[in-house]
Amino acid sequence: QVRFVESGGGLVQPGGSLRLSCAASGNIFMIYAMGWYRQAPGKQRELVAVITNRGSANYADSVKGRFTISRDNAQNTVLLQMNSLKPEDTAVYYCNGSPVTSATLWGQGTQVTVSS
């Protein structure tokens, strides 16, 4: 099974930026689509960005125009550049395949807090 380790979260003021990184323990080349998910307190985990092996990306309406997902199959990493952050972006962020299958394991995520 492929495991993920997320990093890059932190506390940032509204309007600020963060760059999240996801390192996979195995080869992500065989995972057609990789996604970034987030889970805010009291809410269900949601998919916010997804990118295919060919580099085609899609975003949730709530982050479109502000977040950019990228992947490096050679380095087995997936990145999420987050700009113009809002308080409602506060959540724990995870990466995983999309859809999630038994071939992967959730990591512990990285906390993003947007607050003044």
Summary of the structure (lengths in Angstrom):
residues: 116
radius of gyration: 13.2
end to end distance: 39.5
largest distance: 40.9
contacts: 345
relative contact order: 0.33
helix: 3%
strand: 51%
